[in-house]
């Protein structure tokens, strides 16, 4: 097992490479830009961030045209990063790092709230704006060509929320962007917010009062409904104010509560079903669709929330095994509100799941792409393609390398769900390099790879934008 830990070391270099060395042949139709996000600086001065989710966001752009790959990387110039660099210490609280541990400090911060804008989780396009996202409601706009930061997006509304998912959905039929958000207080609320195309005003699609909010990283969407998976990892909102702990450490695992799926109707915000299920935890909804009198909801889950603990940096950098992947489960949610049974879709492990966005979204579908585990206990060391109808799994593995989230790119004009390529940034620690891997999706074989002049730290999510991000 080569050392995946190289992926948790900081990368300070910001480079522009007009043409990466390419082996193999890129499809001639592959034109567009893969924008990826992830942490790239894991400490400031002599202070270290605690968790993989806490490091300073860096954007990476792979621009593909005429068989060439242009590459650029740049830190997001968030206030969180700029203040920390200026002061030589961590200033703002992150997911699992809180520099302000005294109760006095916490109370003061309520009067002068400074939620982090360290947008390290995902990227998205909100109308014509390219934004970096994290779990605070502060999307950071950037230039897709230069990756220069333009500042936090100012929504033209007065909706107040404390957290927001980094996994919005875009309704294929309307182009509307739907997000899950939460506000903490008395009462706390889950909110589903919608932004129509061309607008900068969020509208409340649904809202639910909640006594003990659950930590939910993503949510599900069908044509008519949104689905919240209320895992039994919950917080007393007062603890966020008073306990002086980093954000996620205020949440408690209470398996006796079980999981509750909340099915909310988009048209009027009504909760049409509340479906209990066994206790579980998950980060990533994969897809959901309506079938007769039920909603089918596919999610990568774990038996409990200890995966969050497994992703602290001291654990990841230790010799302990790193089970950084879960299992794909299918939940069937009866619309009359009965309990939701789940079935294991594959014995193969998976995380960072992706589908053919738009084509498969909210529809019965076949293919899920993700990172997986080739060697038990190793960090993500293979790519998987699961057929959820047949249970067939294809895997890609190269000894000593560590692939990141695979992003599916459809072939223009293709009608089959699996017709296209998959793009993944793969870490090769012994070569001190990463490379962009291009796999043919159907045959699951390598088409090409383009080598980056440095090792890219493990990131989270990215998107491919086929429309030109600049005039060429
Ligand atoms: Fe995520």
Boltz pocket constraint, residues with backbone or C-beta under 6 A from the ligand:
constraints:
  - pocket:
      binder: B
      contacts: [[A, 121], [A, 166], [A, 167], [A, 217], [A, 283], [A, 284], [A, 460], [A, 461]]
      max_distance: 6.0
